[in-house]
């Protein structure tokens, strides 16, 4: 249902895969269009249009110091906007299209809005591995800034319905691209300095990256402004608080299960009964959406989360859960 703003009502269209041209036209007109990728649904805008980029922050209620990822149809196009290094080209050849974001210095005279990069001398770039996303980006012909299509600090969407639940009436359209196959944000690797730095674990595992380029450092906790999306501490948060590494569940708690569920739970969402981390990652945000809504309806006060290992995609899953469980007054790392 559309909501009325201060000046005019905004009707959010639900587009189908046959509406790629319309979605691209809306982006060219400076409108916001959500579209699915293999990771999560993004909230897209013309990255070179400062007003359109500002509209992303307004729609999400997103802090202006948190940079956005720019999406491209292919690596060749992406590397026109940043200063690519041999290491970046190697990683792109291996993992693009795919859930890997590279942070690189902006190219000279890069036309991408400074707001998209939060005023930093770097830009986060990615080539998504999703058929409709690729078609949209190819049709549009330039960079699309697209953070996750949710209110800032809330759960990332993996279905068009999740986007509408958060942003209906605040954006021009949602391109229904079906469920997201990975269901977890991209891994973010900073290549702008003398050595690679992992800023955010995600859809490409640390092990897979290290197999290609060897060991690298991980961003340390500090109180500086984020240099990458997904670095807010209280982030990905449902309304109900989370209790991590739960070995039991209380009568007033919902349960996020990984492996055989605890029998006493009233409300359960099973990430993966067979403890498959890829399956768990794909359903993580769906699980938080369901448990938050149903748990609230049932009068439950908390979500208990069973332990999840930290190897492979488990590192990214635990990263999201830790952020979701963080005290709401904790702002940044």
C-alpha positions as CSV (number, residue, x, y, z in Angstrom):
1,X,0.0,0.0,0.0
2,X,1.4,3.4,-1.0
3,X,2.1,5.9,1.7
4,X,1.6,9.7,1.2
5,X,4.7,11.8,1.6
6,X,4.8,15.5,2.3
7,X,4.4,16.5,-1.3
8,X,3.0,13.5,-3.3
9,X,1.9,9.9,-3.0
10,X,4.4,7.4,-4.2
11,X,3.1,4.2,-5.7
12,X,5.6,1.3,-5.7
13,X,5.2,-0.8,-8.8
14,X,5.9,-4.6,-8.7
15,X,7.6,-5.3,-11.9
16,X,8.1,-8.7,-13.5
17,X,11.1,-10.1,-15.4
18,X,9.6,-8.8,-18.7
19,X,9.8,-5.3,-17.4
20,X,13.5,-4.8,-17.5
21,X,13.3,-1.9,-19.9
22,X,10.8,-0.1,-17.6
23,X,13.1,-0.7,-14.6
24,X,16.1,0.8,-16.5
25,X,14.0,3.8,-17.6
26,X,13.1,4.5,-14.0
27,X,16.7,4.4,-13.0
28,X,17.6,6.8,-15.8
29,X,14.9,9.1,-14.5
30,X,16.5,9.2,-11.1
31,X,14.0,6.9,-9.4
32,X,14.7,4.1,-7.0
33,X,14.3,0.5,-8.1
34,X,14.8,-2.6,-6.0
35,X,16.1,-5.7,-7.8
36,X,17.2,-9.1,-6.8
37,X,20.8,-10.4,-6.9
38,X,22.3,-13.7,-5.9
39,X,23.0,-12.2,-2.5
40,X,20.1,-10.0,-1.3
41,X,17.7,-7.5,-3.0
42,X,19.4,-4.2,-3.7
43,X,17.9,-0.7,-3.7
44,X,19.2,0.7,-6.9
45,X,19.8,4.2,-8.1
46,X,21.9,5.8,-10.8
47,X,25.2,6.0,-9.1
48,X,26.2,9.1,-11.1
49,X,23.0,11.0,-10.0
50,X,23.7,12.6,-6.6
51,X,20.0,13.3,-6.1
52,X,19.1,9.7,-6.8
53,X,21.8,8.5,-4.4
54,X,20.6,10.9,-1.7
55,X,17.1,9.4,-2.2
56,X,18.6,5.9,-1.3
57,X,19.8,7.3,2.1
58,X,16.4,9.0,2.6
59,X,14.4,5.9,1.8
60,X,16.5,3.7,4.0
61,X,17.1,6.2,6.8
62,X,20.8,5.3,6.2
63,X,23.7,7.2,7.9
64,X,25.3,9.4,5.2
65,X,28.8,8.2,6.2
66,X,28.1,4.6,5.3
67,X,29.2,4.0,1.6
68,X,27.3,2.1,-1.0
69,X,28.3,-0.7,-3.4
70,X,28.2,0.2,-7.1
71,X,27.0,-2.7,-9.3
72,X,28.1,-3.2,-12.9
73,X,27.2,-5.5,-15.8
74,X,30.8,-6.8,-16.2
75,X,34.3,-6.3,-14.9
76,X,35.4,-4.3,-18.0
77,X,32.8,-1.7,-17.2
78,X,33.5,-1.7,-13.5
79,X,37.2,-1.1,-14.0
80,X,36.5,2.1,-15.9
81,X,35.4,3.7,-12.7
82,X,38.2,2.5,-10.4
83,X,41.9,2.1,-10.5
84,X,42.2,-1.7,-11.0
85,X,45.3,-3.5,-9.8
86,X,46.6,-6.9,-11.1
87,X,45.3,-8.4,-7.9
88,X,41.8,-6.9,-8.5
89,X,41.8,-8.3,-12.1
90,X,42.8,-11.7,-10.8
91,X,40.0,-11.8,-8.3
92,X,37.5,-10.5,-10.8
93,X,38.5,-13.2,-13.2
94,X,37.9,-15.9,-10.5
95,X,34.9,-14.6,-8.6
96,X,33.0,-12.2,-10.9
97,X,30.1,-12.4,-11.6
98,X,29.6,-13.3,-8.0
99,X,29.2,-12.3,-4.3
100,X,32.5,-10.4,-4.0
101,X,32.9,-6.6,-3.6
102,X,36.2,-5.0,-4.2
103,X,37.2,-1.6,-2.7
104,X,39.6,0.3,-5.0
105,X,40.7,3.9,-5.5
106,X,38.3,5.9,-7.7
107,X,39.5,6.5,-11.2
108,X,40.5,10.0,-12.2
109,X,37.4,12.0,-13.2
110,X,35.2,9.1,-11.9
111,X,31.6,10.4,-12.5
112,X,30.1,8.4,-9.6
113,X,28.5,10.7,-7.0
114,X,30.8,11.4,-4.0
115,X,27.8,10.6,-1.8
116,X,27.7,7.0,-3.2
117,X,31.2,6.6,-1.7
118,X,30.5,8.6,1.4
119,X,33.1,11.1,0.3
120,X,36.0,8.6,0.4
121,X,38.7,8.3,-2.3
122,X,37.7,4.7,-2.9
123,X,34.7,3.0,-4.5
124,X,33.2,-0.4,-3.7
125,X,32.4,-2.3,-6.9
126,X,30.7,-5.6,-7.8
127,X,29.5,-7.6,-10.7
128,X,26.5,-9.7,-9.5
129,X,25.8,-13.2,-10.7
130,X,22.0,-13.0,-11.3
131,X,20.4,-13.2,-14.7
132,X,17.9,-10.4,-14.2
133,X,20.4,-8.2,-12.4
134,X,22.8,-8.6,-15.3
135,X,20.1,-7.8,-17.8
136,X,19.0,-4.7,-15.9
137,X,22.6,-3.4,-15.5
138,X,23.3,-4.1,-19.2
139,X,20.1,-2.3,-20.2
140,X,20.9,0.7,-17.9
141,X,24.5,0.9,-19.2
142,X,26.2,2.4,-16.2
143,X,26.9,2.0,-12.4
144,X,24.0,1.3,-10.1
145,X,24.5,2.1,-6.5
146,X,22.5,-0.5,-4.5
147,X,22.7,-1.2,-0.8
148,X,20.3,-3.8,0.6
149,X,16.7,-2.8,0.1
150,X,15.6,-2.5,3.7
151,X,15.4,0.3,6.3
152,X,18.8,1.0,7.8
153,X,19.8,-1.4,10.5
154,X,17.0,-3.8,9.6
155,X,17.1,-7.3,8.1
156,X,18.2,-7.6,4.5
157,X,15.5,-8.8,2.1
158,X,15.7,-12.0,0.1
159,X,12.3,-11.8,-1.5
160,X,10.4,-9.0,-3.2
161,X,7.8,-9.3,-0.4
162,X,10.5,-8.4,2.1
163,X,11.3,-5.2,0.2
164,X,7.6,-4.2,0.0
165,X,7.2,-4.8,3.7
166,X,10.0,-2.3,4.4
167,X,9.8,0.2,1.5
168,X,6.4,0.1,-0.1
169,X,5.4,3.7,-0.9
170,X,9.0,4.9,-0.5
171,X,10.5,3.7,-3.8
172,X,9.4,3.6,-7.4
173,X,9.5,-0.1,-8.1
174,X,10.5,-3.6,-7.1
175,X,11.7,-5.9,-9.9
176,X,10.5,-9.3,-8.7
177,X,13.5,-11.5,-9.3
178,X,12.5,-14.5,-7.2
179,X,14.3,-15.7,-4.1
180,X,18.0,-14.9,-3.7
181,X,20.1,-18.0,-4.1
182,X,22.9,-17.0,-1.7
183,X,20.8,-15.0,0.7
184,X,23.8,-13.4,2.3
185,X,25.6,-10.1,1.4
186,X,28.7,-10.1,-0.6
187,X,32.2,-10.4,0.9
188,X,34.0,-7.0,0.9
189,X,37.7,-6.9,0.3
190,X,39.6,-3.7,0.4
191,X,42.4,-3.5,-2.2
192,X,43.1,0.2,-1.9
193,X,46.1,-0.1,0.4
194,X,49.4,-2.0,0.3
195,X,47.8,-5.3,1.4
196,X,44.3,-6.7,1.1
197,X,42.0,-6.2,4.1
198,X,38.8,-8.1,4.7
199,X,36.1,-5.6,5.6
200,X,33.1,-7.9,5.6
201,X,32.7,-11.7,5.4
202,X,30.0,-12.8,3.0
203,X,29.1,-15.0,0.1
204,X,32.7,-15.8,-1.0
205,X,34.4,-17.6,1.9
206,X,37.7,-16.5,3.4
207,X,39.0,-19.9,2.6
208,X,38.2,-19.5,-1.1
209,X,39.9,-16.1,-1.2
210,X,43.0,-17.3,0.6
211,X,43.3,-20.2,-1.8
212,X,43.7,-17.5,-4.6
213,X,45.7,-14.8,-2.9
214,X,47.1,-16.2,0.3
215,X,46.4,-14.9,3.9
216,X,45.2,-11.4,4.4
217,X,44.3,-9.2,7.4
218,X,40.8,-8.5,8.7
219,X,39.6,-5.1,9.7
220,X,40.1,-4.4,13.5
221,X,37.3,-3.0,15.6
222,X,37.5,0.7,16.1
223,X,35.3,3.8,16.3
224,X,36.1,5.3,12.9
225,X,33.6,5.8,10.2
226,X,32.9,2.7,8.1
227,X,34.9,2.4,4.8
228,X,32.5,-0.3,3.6
229,X,28.9,-1.3,3.6
230,X,27.8,-3.6,6.4
231,X,30.2,-2.2,9.1
232,X,27.6,-0.8,11.5
233,X,27.6,-2.9,14.6
234,X,23.9,-2.8,15.5
235,X,22.8,-4.0,12.0
236,X,20.6,-6.6,10.4
237,X,18.5,-6.3,13.5
238,X,14.9,-7.7,14.0
239,X,12.6,-6.1,16.5
240,X,13.0,-9.0,19.0
241,X,16.4,-9.2,20.6
242,X,18.7,-12.2,19.9
243,X,20.4,-14.5,22.3
244,X,23.3,-16.3,20.6
245,X,24.8,-19.8,21.2
246,X,21.7,-21.0,22.9
247,X,21.8,-24.5,24.3
248,X,18.2,-24.3,25.6
249,X,15.1,-22.2,24.8
250,X,12.8,-20.5,27.3
251,X,9.0,-20.6,27.0
252,X,8.9,-16.9,25.9
253,X,11.6,-17.4,23.1
254,X,11.4,-18.3,19.5
255,X,14.2,-20.6,18.2
256,X,16.5,-20.2,15.2
257,X,17.7,-23.7,14.8
258,X,20.8,-25.2,13.2
259,X,20.7,-29.0,13.3
260,X,18.1,-30.9,15.4
261,X,15.8,-28.4,17.0
262,X,15.4,-28.1,20.8
263,X,12.1,-29.9,21.5
264,X,10.7,-27.3,23.9
265,X,10.6,-24.4,21.4
266,X,7.1,-23.0,20.6
267,X,8.2,-21.3,17.4
268,X,11.1,-22.7,15.3
269,X,12.7,-21.7,12.0
270,X,15.2,-24.4,10.8
271,X,18.2,-23.0,9.0
272,X,19.5,-26.4,8.1
273,X,18.7,-29.6,9.9
274,X,21.7,-31.3,8.2
275,X,24.0,-28.4,9.3
276,X,24.7,-27.3,5.8
277,X,26.2,-23.8,6.0
278,X,25.3,-22.8,2.4
279,X,21.6,-23.8,3.1
280,X,21.7,-21.8,6.3
281,X,23.1,-18.7,4.7
282,X,20.4,-18.8,2.0
283,X,17.7,-18.8,4.6
284,X,19.2,-16.6,7.3
285,X,17.3,-13.3,6.7
286,X,14.1,-15.1,5.8
287,X,14.4,-16.8,9.2
288,X,14.8,-13.6,11.0
289,X,11.9,-12.0,9.2
290,X,9.6,-14.9,10.0
291,X,10.7,-15.3,13.7
292,X,10.4,-11.6,14.3
293,X,6.9,-11.3,12.9
294,X,5.5,-14.5,14.2
295,X,7.3,-14.2,17.6
296,X,5.9,-10.7,18.1
297,X,2.4,-11.9,17.1
298,X,2.6,-14.7,19.7
299,X,3.9,-12.5,22.4
300,X,7.4,-13.9,22.5
301,X,10.2,-11.6,23.8
302,X,13.4,-13.0,22.3
303,X,14.9,-15.2,19.6
304,X,17.3,-17.9,20.8
305,X,19.9,-18.8,18.2
306,X,21.6,-22.3,18.3
307,X,25.4,-22.3,17.8
308,X,26.7,-22.1,14.2
309,X,30.3,-23.0,13.4
310,X,32.6,-20.2,12.1
311,X,34.2,-22.0,9.3
312,X,33.4,-21.2,5.6
313,X,30.1,-19.3,5.3
314,X,29.6,-19.7,9.0
315,X,31.9,-16.8,9.6
316,X,29.6,-14.5,7.6
317,X,26.5,-15.9,9.2
318,X,27.9,-15.3,12.7
319,X,28.9,-11.8,11.7
320,X,25.3,-11.0,10.7
321,X,23.9,-12.6,13.9
322,X,26.4,-10.8,16.1
323,X,25.5,-7.5,14.6
324,X,21.8,-8.3,14.9
325,X,22.3,-9.1,18.6
326,X,24.4,-6.0,19.4
327,X,23.0,-3.4,21.8
328,X,21.1,-0.8,19.8
329,X,23.2,2.0,21.2
330,X,26.4,0.5,19.7
331,X,26.8,2.4,16.4
332,X,29.9,1.5,14.4
333,X,33.0,-0.7,14.3
